Amino acid sequence: MVRKLKFKLFYSLLIIISMFFLSFVLFAGVKNDELSEQKDSVLLPVLMYHSILKDGNMQNDYTVSPKLLENDLKYLKENGYTSVVVDDLINYVFYGKNLPEKCVMLTFDDGYYNNYYYAYPLLKKYGFKGVLSPIASESEKYTESGEISVTYGIVGKNELGEMYKSGVFEIQNHSYSMHSLAPRKGINIKPNENEEEYVNEITEDINKAQDYIESVTGKRAECFVYPFGAKSEITEQTVRKLGFVCTLTCTEKPNFITRDEECLFELGRYRRDNGESISQLLKRIEKYKVK
């Protein structure tokens, strides 16, 4: 009788241990699957800057002070962020390279001379990289005139070349001369515009900007940065046909970079202004991170 009782207790204990071991294996398998998925999905905050000026009277939604930019860079550095550029994303998606776990992209639209004067030395100082997207026709114009203005000028070809060769800035396409609100908004289609004429017109403009960028960097841009974020379905199709593998919008949304090439299109960006601190902004974005 005692023997039977001992056997039953031993058998029950064996079943409990087996069930515990099986549960552990299954749980570990789920966790490993989750981790492998997370390894291939990186949250990428993309910050959008424009003009950088000291004069407080000139600061607005699209103009911030050098101090604000420096505070941003300090915060990012102290909190373990690494900056990436489009080339890093392409290497991750297409060539199996890795991305930092805490990465951020710093983009500078329009190519203001003050980006060269203020942002360029600050990025060098803190060890960050940025994506500069100049209005190519304006850069060409300021190159020819030789005019320099920190307040309103656009960076010329020599400065663009210096910034690119330093490795601090990558140069991407922001159109040749389609950066106005009228007669069309950016490169978007105009009301009642013929589709064929529209495609021909933006293709000519974008390719002209590509030629200009190639004359500076030795290669054609791989990312198109939408002026004002304005586009249509036809625009996106045209940009893809022109060989771009990445597009940047002005829509505020988080980005998850995966091994799927589609993830590089219509990347969202968060405009930097004086409305909130960098820590507040990143907290807004980080809430989307997979736990």
N, C-alpha and C positions, 0 to 999 in steps of 0.2 A: 504494500500500500504506500509506504513511504517512498519506495523506489519509483512507483508510478507518478507520484506527486512531484518528485524531483525531476523526472523526465519531462512532465508537462511544463514545469517552470522553466526548464532549460530550453524546451521547444518554443515557448512563448517569447522568451528573451531573444532567441535566435531570430524569430520573425521580426521583432521590434528593431533589432540591429540591422537586419537586411532592409527593412522598409526605410530606416533612417539613411542608410548608405545610398539606396536608390534615389531617395529624395534629394540628397546632397549632389549626386551625379547629375540628375535632371536640372536642378537649380543652377549648378555650375555651368552646364551647357547653355542654358538660357542667358546667363550673365555673359558668357564668352561671345555668344551671338550678338548680344547688345553692344558689347565692346567693339567687336569687329565692324558693326554698322557705324558706330560713332567714329571709329578711326577713319572711315571713308566719307565722313560728313563733317565739315569744318564750318563753324559759324564765322562769317566774315562781315564785320561792320565796315562800311565804306563812308568816309567823311568827305564832305564837299565844301571846299573853300573857294573863294573868288579873289577879291582884292584885299590886300593887307596894308592898312594905313594907320599912322600914329594919331592923326587929327581926329579927335572925338566927334567933331561936327560932321565928319564925312562917313562915320560908321553907321551901318544900317544892316538890313537882313543879308546883304551880300558883301559887306565890308567889315572886317574885324581888325583889331589891333595886333601888332607884332607880339604884344604882351600876352594876349589871349592865345595866340598860336603857340608861344613858348610854354605857357602853362599847360596847354594840351599835351605838348611833347614831353614835358616833365612828368605829367601824370601817367602817360602811356609807358614811359621808361621805368618809372618807379613801380608800376603794377604789372610788369612782365610782358608787355605787348611787343610784338615784332611786326614791322611794316612789311607789306608785300606789294608787288606791282603786278600788272597784267601778265607779264612773262612768267612770274612764279605760278600763277593760276593755270596758265597753259601747260607748264611743265608738270603740274600736279594731275590735271585732267587727262592729258594726252600721253605723257611720258612716265607716269608712275612715280614721279618725285614726291617728296613730302612737303607738307605745309606746317608751320608752327601751330601749336595747339591754341595759343592766344595771338591771333593775327589781326591786323587792321590795315585798311588801305586809305591813304591820304591822297585825295585828288584835288587838283587846282585847275579850275576852268578859265578859259579865255586867254591866258598867257600874259597877264599884267606884268609890267616891268618890276613892280614892287614884289612880285613873287621871286624874282631874281635877287632883288635888293635885300629883302627881309627873310623870306621863307627858305631860300637856298642855303644861306649860312646857318640858319637855325636847324634845319634838317641835318646838315653836316655835323653840327655841334652835338646833337643827341643821337646820331647814328641811325637816322631813319631815311627811308626812300619815299618818293612821291611820284604821282602820275600827273604830268602837265599836258593840258590839251589846249593849245593856242588856236585863235582864229587865224588861219594861215594867211589870208589876204592882208590882215592888219600887221602881222609880223613882217610880211614882205614889204609893206608900205613903210614901216618904221626902220627897216633895214636900209631901204633906199634913201630915206630922208636923213638918217643918222640922228634923228631927234631922240632925246632921252627925257622921260618924265616919270618920276616915281609915282606921281599922283594919278595920271590918266594914261600913260604910255603903255605900249605893248612890247614885249621882249623881242629883240631882233635876232637875226640868224646866228650871229656870233655868240650871243648869250645862250641861245638855245643849244648850240653845239657844245659850249662849255658845260652846261648843266647836264647834258646827255652823256658826254664823255666822262664826267666825274663819277657816273654810276649812281648819283643821287636822284636824278629825275629820268623817268621814262617819258617819251613823247607819243601821244595818241591823237587821233583825228577828231576834230571838233567842227568840221566843214571848212571850206575855203572862204566863202563870203555869205553864207546863209545863217547869219546870227542877228536877225532882227525880228520884230513882231509883225511887220507889214512889208510887202504885200502878202507874204506868207509868214507863219510863225515857225521860225527855225527852218527845218527841212520838211515840214509837214505839207501835205497836199492842200492846195487852195480850193475853196468851194467851187464846184463846177469845172475844175481843171481836168483836161484830158489826161487819162492815165499814162498813155505812151509818152506824151510830152513831159509829164511830170517825172517819170522814171528817167528819161534822157537828161533832163535838167539837173536832177540831184546826182545822177551818176557822173556827169561832167564835173560838177562842183566837188564832189567827194574825191574823185580821181585827181583833180588839180591839187587838192590838199595833200593827197598821198604823194604826189610828185615832189611837193615842197618839203614834206617831212623826210622823204627819202634823200633829198639833197642835203639834209642836215645830219641825218643819222646813218645813212647808208642802207636803210631798209624801210619797207612800207609798214605803216601802223597796222596792228592786228585787232584793235578795239576802236569802235566808233562811239563817241560821247555825244549824245543827243543835245543840241542847243535847246534850252528851256525844257528839255525832256519831251519835246513835241514830236509825235510820230503817228503813223497809221500802220495798218497791217501791210500795206504795199511798201511802206518805207522799210520795215523790218525785213521783208522778203528781198528787197533790192540790196540792202546792206549785206545780207548774207551772201547773195550772189556775187558781190564784189570781193568776197574772200575774208570778210571779218569773222572772227570766231568768238567775239565778245562785244557786248554793248552795255553802256552805262546810261541809266535814266536819272530823272530827278525825283522819282517816287521814293518816299521814305518807307523802306521795308527791309527786314533782315535777309541775308543771303546765306544759303547753305551750299558750300562748294563740295561737290561729289566727284566721282570718276566719270560722270555722264556729261558729255560736252554741252548738252542743253542748259546746264546750270549756269553757264557763262553769259547767257543772253538776258538782257533786261535786268541787270543787277541794280538793286535799289541803293540809294545814297541818302545820307542824313546831312542836311545843310547846317553848317556851323555858323551861328550868329551869336548875339549877346543874350539870347533868351534863357539859356541854361548852361550849367557847368558841364565840362567833359565827363565828370563822374555821373551826373544825372543822366546825360545822354546815353552813356554806355550801359547804365542800369536798365534803361528802357529797352535797349537792344538785347542785353544778356538774358532777359526774362524768356526769350525764345529758345534759349539753349536747352538741348536735351539733357536731362538729369541722368 
